[in-house]
Amino acid sequence: MVIPALGFGTAAIMGRISRRRGAEALERAHAAGIRHFDTARSYGWGEAESVVGDFLRRHVREEIRIVSKCGIVPVRPSPLLSMAKSAARWALSLAPGLKAQVARAAGAGNFQPTRTYDLDVLAGSLQTSLAELGVAYLDDLLLHNFVPDAPGVEEVGEWFRSMKRAGTIRRFGFSVEGDLHQGLEFLSARDLLADSIVQVPVSDLLLNLPGEWRGVRLIAHSPFSFLRRQAEANGNVTTLSDLLQALGEACTCEALVCSMFAADHLAANVAAWRDCSPGDPRSAHQAP
């Protein structure tokens, strides 16, 4: 059994989390031994990667695994967007209970990203990610929230392979937010699964994978939503330590990505990881 590495998710940076708080949280995570950092071109309405890039410039690139995503294009930066984000963070700082209202406002049409599998757009997105992150390559590039049977997925797979041959990415993969079995079957049938990695939210399906999928390389995310549901249902997996062990037994999960912007939350998560992972945690987070 191999316990997944603990990864740091950056989706909230330059959204509900400011640049300063995001930078501080990245440094805390690194100091705690985390070496897997998950981001995307669309995170923070296109601005999260620049914060991660500033962080990376202060550390040894080869010791850090960077996962980014393409396929969801953020809206163009504008003064209106900057004002809206600042106002949302201010409102949440005064009244955390407004989170649902702020989320609805963020989903308004003016701020919505667009999904695309157009290869020229994806190529531009990758180049922007590399520039914002300040790196020559990505460890993993994923197709963001991919939809089985959508036109163009197989062409994206061929483009991924060309980027891997060029050394621009070390691996490619797919972010599956819908039906996990459907997604795996689709990728397998098109020969896109054997040499890729798949990122999925933690779910009962993930913890009960059929034997045929046990060897698929996975990255899991959103553990705390799952743990809350388990606690409400009086399930057997109710702590992060429980979940890490369950993932190690159920599948080939390389990393579990968490949102850990509060110092006490980060410390608790790292302590849980240490409880079920012998040795120095940093050794399990180094880039492949």
C-alpha positions in Angstrom: 0.0 0.0 0.0 1.3 3.5 -1.0 -0.2 6.4 0.8 -0.9 9.4 -1.5 1.3 12.5 -1.3 -0.4 15.6 0.2 -0.9 18.2 -2.5 -1.8 21.9 -2.2 -4.7 23.2 -4.3 -4.6 26.8 -5.6 -8.1 27.2 -7.0 -9.0 29.9 -4.5 -6.0 32.1 -5.1 -7.0 35.5 -6.6 -10.6 34.5 -6.0 -11.6 34.5 -2.4 -7.9 34.4 -1.4 -5.8 37.5 -2.1 -2.4 37.5 -3.7 -0.7 38.1 -0.3 -2.6 35.4 1.6 -2.0 33.0 -1.3 1.7 33.7 -1.4 2.0 33.2 2.4 0.0 29.9 2.2 2.2 28.5 -0.5 5.3 29.2 1.5 3.8 27.6 4.6 2.9 24.5 2.6 6.5 24.3 1.2 8.0 24.7 4.6 5.8 21.9 5.9 7.2 19.5 3.2 4.5 19.7 0.5 5.9 19.4 -3.0 2.8 18.8 -5.1 1.1 22.0 -6.2 -2.1 22.0 -8.3 -3.2 24.9 -10.4 -5.0 25.8 -13.7 -5.1 28.5 -16.4 -8.6 29.3 -15.3 -8.0 29.6 -11.5 -8.4 33.0 -10.0 -9.9 34.2 -13.3 -6.5 33.6 -14.9 -4.4 35.1 -12.1 -3.6 32.2 -9.8 -0.7 30.9 -11.9 1.2 34.1 -11.5 1.1 33.8 -7.7 2.4 30.2 -8.0 5.1 31.4 -10.4 6.4 34.0 -7.9 6.5 31.2 -5.3 8.4 28.8 -7.6 11.1 31.4 -8.4 12.1 31.2 -4.7 12.6 27.4 -4.7 14.3 24.6 -6.6 12.1 23.8 -9.5 13.2 20.2 -9.8 12.0 19.4 -6.3 8.4 20.5 -7.0 5.7 18.9 -8.9 3.5 21.3 -10.8 0.1 20.2 -12.2 -1.8 22.7 -14.4 -4.8 22.4 -16.6 -6.1 23.7 -20.0 -9.4 23.7 -21.7 -11.2 26.2 -19.6 -10.4 29.8 -20.7 -10.9 32.6 -18.1 -12.5 35.9 -19.0 -10.0 38.7 -19.9 -8.8 40.7 -16.9 -10.5 44.0 -16.5 -11.0 46.8 -13.9 -14.5 45.6 -13.3 -13.3 42.1 -12.6 -10.6 43.3 -10.2 -13.2 45.5 -8.4 -15.7 42.6 -8.2 -13.1 40.2 -6.7 -11.9 42.8 -4.1 -15.5 43.5 -3.1 -16.2 39.8 -2.7 -13.2 39.2 -0.5 -14.1 42.2 1.6 -17.7 41.0 2.0 -16.6 37.5 3.0 -14.1 38.9 5.5 -17.0 40.7 7.2 -19.7 38.1 6.8 -18.5 34.5 5.9 -22.2 33.5 5.7 -22.4 35.4 2.4 -20.4 32.7 0.7 -23.4 31.3 -1.2 -24.4 34.8 -2.5 -20.8 35.6 -3.5 -20.6 32.3 -5.4 -23.8 33.0 -7.3 -22.4 36.4 -8.3 -19.1 34.9 -9.4 -21.1 32.5 -11.7 -22.7 35.4 -13.5 -22.3 35.5 -17.3 -19.9 38.4 -17.3 -17.4 36.3 -15.2 -17.9 32.9 -16.6 -15.0 31.1 -18.3 -15.5 29.2 -21.6 -14.7 25.6 -22.4 -12.7 24.7 -25.5 -10.8 21.8 -27.1 -9.5 24.0 -30.0 -5.8 23.1 -30.3 -4.6 26.6 -31.1 -6.4 27.9 -28.0 -4.9 25.1 -25.9 -1.4 25.7 -27.3 -1.8 29.4 -26.3 -3.1 28.5 -22.9 -0.1 26.2 -22.3 2.4 28.9 -23.3 0.7 31.4 -21.0 0.8 28.9 -18.2 4.5 28.3 -18.7 5.2 32.1 -18.8 3.0 32.8 -15.7 4.6 30.0 -13.7 8.1 30.9 -14.9 9.0 27.3 -15.9 10.2 25.5 -19.0 8.0 22.5 -18.5 5.0 21.2 -16.6 5.1 17.9 -14.7 1.5 17.2 -15.6 -0.9 19.0 -17.9 -4.6 18.0 -17.7 -7.6 18.6 -19.9 -9.8 20.5 -17.4 -13.2 18.9 -16.6 -13.1 16.9 -19.7 -16.5 15.6 -21.1 -16.6 12.1 -22.6 -17.8 12.0 -26.2 -17.2 15.7 -26.7 -15.8 16.4 -30.2 -12.1 16.9 -30.2 -10.9 14.9 -27.2 -8.9 12.4 -29.3 -7.2 15.3 -31.1 -6.3 16.8 -27.8 -4.8 13.5 -26.8 -2.6 13.5 -29.9 -1.6 17.1 -29.1 -0.7 16.1 -25.5 1.5 13.4 -26.8 3.3 15.9 -29.1 3.9 18.2 -26.2 5.3 15.3 -24.1 7.7 14.3 -27.0 8.8 18.0 -27.1 9.6 18.0 -23.4 7.1 20.8 -22.7 5.2 18.5 -20.4 6.3 15.4 -18.6 2.9 13.7 -18.5 -0.6 14.5 -19.6 -4.0 13.6 -18.2 -7.6 14.4 -17.8 -9.7 16.0 -15.0 -12.9 14.0 -14.7 -15.6 15.6 -12.7 -18.6 13.6 -13.9 -19.2 9.8 -13.9 -15.8 8.2 -13.1 -16.5 4.9 -14.7 -17.8 6.5 -17.9 -14.7 8.7 -18.1 -12.3 5.8 -17.6 -14.1 3.6 -20.1 -14.1 6.4 -22.7 -10.3 7.1 -22.2 -9.4 3.4 -22.2 -11.4 2.7 -25.5 -9.4 5.5 -27.2 -6.0 4.4 -25.9 -5.7 7.6 -23.8 -5.5 6.0 -20.4 -2.4 3.8 -20.3 0.1 6.6 -20.3 -1.9 9.4 -18.7 -3.0 10.5 -15.2 -6.6 11.1 -14.2 -7.7 13.7 -11.6 -11.0 13.1 -9.8 -12.9 14.2 -6.7 -12.9 11.8 -3.8 -16.0 9.7 -3.9 -17.4 6.3 -3.0 -16.8 5.2 -6.6 -13.1 6.0 -6.2 -12.8 4.0 -3.0 -14.5 1.0 -4.6 -12.9 0.9 -8.0 -13.2 -2.4 -9.9 -10.0 -4.4 -10.3 -9.6 -3.4 -13.9 -9.1 0.3 -12.9 -6.8 -0.3 -9.8 -3.7 0.4 -11.8 -4.8 3.7 -13.3 -2.7 6.6 -12.0 -4.9 9.0 -10.1 -4.8 12.4 -8.4 -7.7 12.9 -5.9 -9.1 16.2 -4.7 -11.9 17.7 -2.6 -11.5 15.4 0.4 -13.3 17.4 3.0 -16.6 17.5 1.2 -16.4 13.8 1.0 -15.5 13.5 4.7 -18.4 15.7 5.7 -20.8 13.5 3.8 -19.3 10.4 5.4 -19.7 11.8 8.9 -23.3 12.7 8.2 -24.0 9.2 7.0 -22.0 7.6 9.9 -19.5 6.1 7.4 -16.3 4.4 8.2 -14.0 7.0 6.6 -14.4 10.2 8.6 -10.9 11.6 9.1 -8.1 12.6 6.7 -5.9 9.7 8.0 -8.7 7.3 7.3 -9.1 8.6 3.8 -5.4 8.5 3.0 -5.2 4.9 4.1 -8.4 4.0 2.2 -7.0 5.6 -1.0 -3.8 3.7 -0.6 -5.7 0.5 -0.4 -8.3 1.1 -3.1 -6.4 2.6 -6.0 -3.1 4.0 -7.4 -3.5 7.5 -6.0 -0.4 9.6 -6.3 -1.6 12.7 -4.5 -4.5 14.0 -2.5 -5.0 17.7 -3.2 -6.4 19.9 -0.4 -7.2 23.6 0.0 -5.1 24.6 3.0 -4.9 28.3 3.4 -5.3 28.5 7.2 -2.1 27.7 9.1 -3.9 25.5 11.6 -5.7 23.6 8.8 -2.4 22.9 7.0 -0.7 21.8 10.2 -3.6 19.4 11.0 -3.5 17.9 7.5 0.3 17.4 7.5 0.1 15.8 10.9 -2.6 13.4 9.6 -0.3 12.6 6.6 2.6 11.9 8.9 0.5 9.6 11.1 0.0 7.2 8.2 3.2 7.8 6.2 6.6 6.7 7.6 9.7 8.8 7.0 10.2 12.4 5.7 7.0 13.5 3.8 9.0 15.6 1.4 10.4 12.5 -0.3 6.9 11.5 -1.5 6.2 14.9 -3.1 9.2 15.3 -5.4 8.5 15.6 -9.1 8.7 12.4 -11.2 
